[in-house]
């Protein structure tokens, strides 16, 4: 090899120096990874591991093609190399929320390691779990402007950054195999070679769920990979993302338009940004501090167009709200109770009068609120003219029905088509942890909407059965759109 270089240098000076540089680049490219620029993340999935992710494969192919093209152009001229360096990388992933099979279920997979890596076009965060454990499939991962609050503590995660990727996952810091082993790996990670990520921090663990926060300079597109041997969750975030559809991608993933607007700036022309132009009195835009749930879409006013409904939490008020977006109008209602609401979700919409001639064609909206002490309630809301209306009970209080649980009880609720009653499933664990089986009991309640008040009526039916296994046979969904 040395003799080749000497012959080249003897035959010509400046011209062959350029050729020598080109040859050097070719050998350097052949001896190193084309996309890795840091050695602190050696756990890079192979093409076989990421075969199910077409986006990852396409990204790798693009990078390989770019490298080959750059080498060929370097051989031709230095000017072509400079032109190649000016090309802008396109992020292959979007900014929308990425969710697992379920969103907020607990999990028992034991975390054994957390690590980071920096690559040419993206930064990486890896959570590795104990060999033989299941890959966690219950997670909710999305961008937010505010530092996520830790599991159990409620305190903001101490992590630097301008925006934050919140990672809530059904997995454990505690090994439930009887050894009582506790995760002792890193809880704060950073690298001087990051291109967009700034710092990663743990928000702790509570009752089968863990939270991590990634602080970053920009809310760019990202992907989530579920990998085997060992079980891992891998999160890649683009270093640069020039997409012009960030707002649309954010909303289409189920996040609230106002929330996405705060994250991604001007959204002129979107329905959420035009709330002041509708026939109803305007309401203030969604505050930047708001932490919304996922959106639910249903035709709540029988106009043939779906409205968007979502609940959101305001830390300054320590209160949850329900917001409905109807074209250019928005409506808001606080979700109050006898004790603070710890979480809230829009469950579904169902026309309770749909079975009778008295139906007005407008489904009611069901919203779940969880409170301290394991008490859950489902409240009913209606969209009427320019307000969100709550039907009263016979004593004049807003209508809702409550049911109790404890931390290990799993609740599922579904509509019973053809009548105004609901089926509620309670699943109690037996043995463990992890449980060896679940006792599942179903019961029905009827909701009787009258002209002036609503009431709950006990219904016959339901039953019980035992299901073996470590996970309750509950879907966790509530879809009551029987219109």
C-alpha positions in Angstrom: 0.0 0.0 0.0 2.8 2.4 0.9 4.5 1.8 -2.5 1.3 2.6 -4.4 1.0 6.0 -2.6 4.7 6.8 -3.3 4.3 6.0 -7.1 1.3 8.3 -7.2 3.1 11.2 -5.6 6.2 10.8 -7.8 4.2 11.0 -11.1 2.3 14.2 -10.4 2.0 16.7 -7.7 -1.3 18.6 -7.3 -3.4 16.4 -9.6 -2.5 13.1 -8.0 -2.7 14.6 -4.5 -6.5 14.9 -5.1 -6.6 11.3 -6.3 -4.7 10.2 -3.2 -7.2 12.0 -1.0 -10.0 10.3 -2.8 -8.4 6.9 -2.3 -7.9 7.6 1.4 -11.6 8.5 1.7 -12.6 5.3 0.1 -10.5 3.2 2.5 -11.7 5.3 5.5 -15.3 4.7 4.4 -14.8 1.0 4.1 -13.2 0.7 7.5 -15.8 2.6 9.5 -19.6 2.8 9.9 -21.3 5.3 7.6 -23.7 6.6 10.2 -22.1 6.2 13.6 -20.1 9.0 15.1 -19.8 7.9 18.7 -18.8 4.7 20.4 -20.9 4.9 23.5 -23.8 3.2 21.8 -22.6 -0.1 20.4 -26.1 -1.7 20.4 -27.1 -0.7 16.9 -29.8 -3.0 15.5 -29.0 -4.9 12.3 -31.3 -4.9 9.3 -32.7 -8.2 10.4 -33.7 -6.8 13.8 -35.5 -3.8 12.2 -37.0 -5.7 9.4 -40.5 -4.8 10.6 -39.7 -1.1 10.4 -39.7 -0.1 6.8 -38.8 3.5 7.7 -35.5 2.3 9.4 -34.6 0.2 6.4 -35.3 3.0 3.9 -33.3 5.4 6.0 -30.3 3.0 6.0 -30.6 2.4 2.3 -30.6 6.2 1.7 -27.5 6.7 3.8 -25.6 3.9 2.0 -26.6 5.4 -1.4 -25.5 8.8 -0.3 -22.1 7.5 0.9 -21.5 5.7 -2.4 -22.5 8.8 -4.4 -20.2 11.0 -2.3 -17.2 8.7 -2.9 -17.7 8.6 -6.6 -18.0 12.4 -6.8 -14.9 12.8 -4.7 -13.0 10.7 -7.2 -14.2 13.0 -10.0 -13.6 16.4 -8.4 -13.3 18.3 -5.1 -16.1 20.7 -6.3 -18.6 17.7 -6.5 -17.7 16.8 -2.9 -18.5 20.3 -1.6 -21.8 20.1 -3.5 -22.7 16.7 -1.8 -22.0 18.2 1.7 -24.5 20.9 1.1 -27.4 18.4 0.7 -30.0 18.6 3.5 -30.9 15.3 5.3 -34.7 14.6 5.3 -36.0 13.1 8.6 -37.8 9.8 7.7 -40.0 9.9 10.8 -42.8 12.3 12.0 -43.3 14.1 15.3 -46.6 12.5 16.2 -47.1 10.5 19.4 -46.0 6.9 19.3 -48.1 4.5 21.4 -47.8 0.8 22.2 -50.6 -1.8 22.1 -52.0 -0.2 25.2 -51.2 3.2 26.7 -51.3 3.2 30.5 -51.3 -0.5 31.7 -48.7 -1.6 34.3 -45.9 -4.0 33.3 -43.4 -6.3 35.0 -40.4 -6.3 32.6 -37.3 -5.5 34.7 -35.1 -2.7 33.4 -31.4 -3.6 33.5 -29.7 -0.8 31.5 -30.3 2.6 29.9 -27.8 4.1 27.4 -27.5 6.7 24.6 -25.8 7.0 21.3 -25.1 9.7 18.7 -25.2 9.1 15.0 -24.8 11.2 11.9 -28.4 12.1 11.4 -30.1 11.0 14.7 -29.6 10.5 18.4 -30.6 7.3 20.2 -31.9 6.2 23.6 -32.0 2.5 24.5 -33.9 0.8 27.4 -32.8 -2.8 27.9 -34.8 -5.3 29.9 -33.9 -8.6 31.6 -33.4 -11.5 29.2 -36.5 -13.5 29.0 -38.8 -10.7 29.9 -41.4 -9.4 27.5 -40.8 -6.3 25.4 -42.9 -3.6 27.0 -45.9 -3.0 24.7 -47.7 -0.4 27.0 -46.2 3.0 26.3 -47.1 6.5 25.4 -44.3 8.7 23.9 -44.8 12.3 22.8 -43.2 15.7 22.7 -44.2 18.4 25.2 -43.0 21.9 26.1 -43.0 21.3 29.8 -40.8 19.0 31.8 -42.7 15.7 32.4 -43.7 14.9 36.0 -42.2 11.9 37.6 -44.1 8.7 38.4 -45.4 8.9 42.0 -43.6 12.1 43.0 -45.4 14.5 40.7 -42.2 16.6 40.5 -40.7 17.7 37.2 -37.9 15.6 35.9 -34.6 17.4 36.3 -33.4 17.4 32.7 -32.1 20.1 30.4 -33.6 21.0 27.1 -35.9 23.4 25.2 -38.5 20.7 24.5 -39.0 17.3 26.0 -39.9 13.8 24.8 -42.0 12.2 27.5 -41.7 8.4 27.8 -44.3 6.7 30.0 -44.0 2.9 29.9 -45.4 -0.1 31.6 -42.2 -1.6 33.0 -40.5 -2.0 36.3 -37.5 -0.9 38.3 -38.1 -3.9 40.5 -37.6 -7.6 39.5 -40.7 -9.5 40.5 -39.1 -12.9 40.3 -38.6 -13.1 44.0 -35.0 -11.8 44.1 -36.2 -8.2 44.9 -33.5 -6.9 42.7 -33.8 -3.1 42.0 -32.6 -1.3 38.9 -29.2 0.3 39.7 -28.2 1.6 36.3 -27.8 5.2 35.1 -30.7 7.6 35.6 -29.1 10.6 33.9 -27.4 10.4 30.6 -25.8 12.8 28.1 -23.1 13.0 25.4 -21.1 15.8 24.0 -21.6 14.3 20.6 -25.4 14.6 20.6 -26.8 16.4 17.5 -30.2 17.3 19.0 -30.7 15.5 22.3 -29.4 17.4 25.3 -30.0 15.1 28.3 -32.0 12.1 29.3 -33.4 11.7 32.8 -35.4 9.2 34.8 -38.7 10.3 36.3 -38.9 7.2 38.6 -41.2 4.2 38.9 -44.6 3.8 40.5 -47.0 0.8 40.5 -45.7 -0.9 37.4 -44.9 2.2 35.3 -41.7 4.1 34.7 -41.1 7.5 33.2 -38.2 8.9 31.3 -37.7 12.4 29.8 -35.5 13.3 26.9 -34.5 17.0 26.7 -33.8 18.2 23.2 -33.1 21.4 21.3 -35.9 20.8 18.7 -39.1 18.6 18.6 -38.1 16.6 15.5 -39.4 13.3 14.0 -38.7 10.2 16.0 -39.3 6.4 15.8 -39.7 3.7 18.4 -38.3 0.2 17.8 -39.2 -3.0 19.8 -36.2 -5.4 19.6 -35.6 -8.9 20.9 -32.5 -10.8 22.3 -32.2 -9.0 24.7 -35.6 -7.2 24.9 -35.2 -3.5 24.2 -37.1 -0.3 23.4 -35.1 1.9 21.1 -36.0 5.6 20.5 -34.3 7.5 17.6 -34.7 11.3 17.2 -33.7 13.1 14.1 -30.9 15.7 14.4 -32.5 17.9 11.8 -36.2 17.9 10.7 -37.3 20.5 8.1 -40.8 19.0 7.7 -43.6 21.5 6.9 -46.3 19.1 8.3 -45.3 18.9 11.9 -48.6 20.4 13.2 -50.7 18.1 11.0 -48.6 15.0 12.0 -49.0 15.9 15.7 -52.8 16.3 15.5 -53.2 13.1 13.3 -51.4 11.1 16.0 -54.2 11.9 18.5 -52.8 15.0 20.3 -54.9 18.1 20.9 -54.7 20.8 18.2 -54.0 23.5 20.8 -51.3 21.4 22.3 -49.7 20.8 18.9 -50.1 24.5 18.0 -48.0 25.5 21.1 -45.3 23.0 20.1 -45.1 23.8 16.4 -46.0 27.4 16.1 -48.2 29.2 13.6 -51.2 27.1 12.3 -53.1 29.7 10.4 -56.0 28.1 8.6 -56.4 25.3 11.2 -59.7 24.9 13.0 -58.2 25.3 16.4 -56.5 28.6 15.5 -59.8 30.2 14.3 -61.9 29.8 17.4 -62.6 33.5 17.5 -64.3 33.5 14.0 -67.2 31.2 14.8 -70.8 32.1 15.9 -70.1 31.2 19.6 -68.3 33.5 22.1 -64.5 32.8 21.9 -62.7 31.2 24.8 -59.0 31.5 25.6 -56.6 29.3 23.6 -55.2 26.2 25.3 -52.4 27.4 27.7 -48.9 26.3 27.0 -48.8 24.5 30.4 -51.7 22.3 29.5 -51.1 18.5 29.5 -53.8 16.9 27.2 -55.0 13.4 26.8 -55.6 11.7 23.5 -58.3 13.1 21.3 -61.7 11.4 20.6 -63.7 12.2 17.4 -67.5 11.9 17.2 -70.5 13.8 15.7 -71.7 15.3 19.0 -74.2 17.8 17.5 -75.7 15.8 14.6 -74.4 18.0 11.9 -72.6 15.2 9.9 -69.2 16.4 11.0 -67.1 14.9 13.8 -66.1 17.1 16.7 -62.9 16.6 18.6 -63.0 16.1 22.4 -60.1 15.8 24.8 -59.3 16.3 28.4 -56.3 18.3 29.7 -54.7 19.1 33.0 -53.7 22.6 34.1 -50.9 22.5 36.8 -51.6 26.1 37.9 -55.2 25.2 38.7 -54.5 21.6 39.8 -57.6 20.7 37.7 -58.6 18.7 34.6 -60.8 20.3 31.9 -62.8 18.9 29.0 -62.5 20.8 25.7 -64.5 20.2 22.5 -63.5 21.6 19.2 -66.3 22.1 16.7 -65.0 23.6 13.5 -64.2 27.2 14.3 -65.7 27.1 17.8 -64.3 25.7 21.0 -65.9 24.9 24.3 -64.5 24.2 27.7 -65.7 22.7 31.0 -63.8 22.0 34.3 -63.9 18.4 35.6 -64.6 18.8 39.2 -65.2 16.4 42.1 -65.2 15.9 45.8 -61.4 15.1 45.7 -58.7 16.0 43.2 -58.8 14.2 39.9 -55.5 12.5 39.3 -56.2 11.5 35.7 -59.0 11.9 33.1 -59.7 10.4 29.7 -62.5 10.8 27.1 -63.9 7.3 26.9 -66.4 7.5 24.1 -69.7 8.8 22.8 -73.1 7.0 22.9 -76.6 8.2 22.2 -78.4 7.0 25.3 -81.8 7.8 23.8 -80.9 6.1 20.5 -83.0 3.0 21.2 -86.2 5.1 21.6 -88.3 7.5 19.4 -87.2 10.3 21.9 -83.6 10.2 20.4 -82.3 13.6 19.5 -79.5 12.1 17.4 -76.8 13.6 19.6 -74.6 11.1 21.4 -73.5 11.8 25.0 -69.8 12.0 25.8 -68.5 9.8 28.5 -65.4 11.0 30.5 -63.6 9.0 33.1 -62.0 10.6 36.1 -59.7 8.7 38.5 -59.3 10.0 42.1 -57.1 9.2 45.0 -58.1 6.2 47.0 -58.8 4.1 43.9 -62.2 5.7 43.2 -63.2 6.1 39.6 -66.2 7.9 38.1 -67.6 8.3 34.6 -69.3 11.6 33.9 -71.7 12.4 31.1 -71.4 15.6 29.0 -73.5 17.0 26.1 -72.7 19.6 23.5 -75.7 22.0 23.4 -75.5 25.2 21.3 -72.5 27.2 22.6 -71.8 25.3 25.8 -70.9 21.9 27.3 -73.8 20.8 29.3 -73.9 18.3 32.2 -77.3 16.7 32.8 -78.3 16.7 36.5 -79.5 13.9 38.8 -82.7 14.1 40.7 -81.1 16.1 43.5 -79.7 18.6 41.0 -76.0 17.6 41.1 -74.2 16.8 37.9 -74.8 13.3 36.7 -72.0 10.7 37.1 -71.6 7.1 38.4 -68.8 5.9 40.5 -67.1 2.6 41.1 -64.3 1.7 43.5 -61.1 -0.2 42.9 -57.6 -0.5 44.3 -54.2 -0.2 42.6 -54.1 -3.7 41.2 -57.7 -3.8 39.9 -58.2 -3.5 36.2 -61.4 -1.9 35.0 -63.0 -2.1 31.5 -66.3 -0.6 30.4 -68.2 -1.2 27.2 -71.6 -0.3 25.8 -74.4 -2.8 25.4 -75.8 -2.1 21.9 -79.5 -1.7 21.7 -80.1 -0.2 25.1 -79.1 2.5 27.5 -76.9 0.4 29.8 -73.2 -0.3 30.2 -71.2 -3.4 31.1 -68.4 -2.9 33.7 -65.7 -5.5 34.1 -63.6 -5.8 37.3 -60.5 -8.0 37.3 -58.9 -9.0 40.5 -55.4 -10.6 40.5 -54.9 -14.0 42.2 -51.4 -14.9 43.5 -48.1 -13.3 42.6 -46.9 -10.9 41.8 -47.0 -11.5 39.0 -50.5 -12.9 39.3 -51.1 -16.5 38.4 -54.7 -15.8 37.4 -57.4 -13.2 37.3 -61.0 -13.3 38.6 -63.1 -11.3 36.3 -66.6 -10.1 37.3 -68.9 -8.3 34.9 -72.0 -6.2 36.0 -74.5 -4.0 34.2 -75.8 -0.7 35.1 -78.6 1.2 33.3 -78.7 4.9 32.7 -82.2 6.4 32.5 -82.2 9.8 30.9 -85.4 11.6 31.8 -86.8 15.0 30.7 -85.4 16.8 33.7 -82.8 14.4 35.3 -80.8 11.3 34.8 -80.4 8.3 37.1 -78.6 5.0 37.4 -80.7 1.8 37.4 -79.3 -1.7 38.4 -79.6 -4.2 35.6 -79.7 -7.9 35.6 -77.1 -9.9 33.7 -73.3 -10.2 33.9 -71.4 -13.0 35.5 -67.9 -14.0 36.5 -65.1 -16.2 35.2 -61.4 -17.0 36.0 -58.7 -16.4 33.5 -55.2 -17.8 33.9 -52.1 -15.9 33.2 -50.1 -12.8 34.2 -52.2 -10.3 32.4 -55.9 -9.5 32.8 -58.0 -10.3 29.7 -59.2 -6.7 29.4 -59.0 -4.6 26.3 -58.8 -1.3 28.0 -61.0 0.3 25.3 -64.3 2.0 25.5 -65.9 2.6 22.1 -69.6 3.5 22.4 -70.3 5.0 19.0 -73.5 3.1 18.1 -75.1 5.7 15.8 
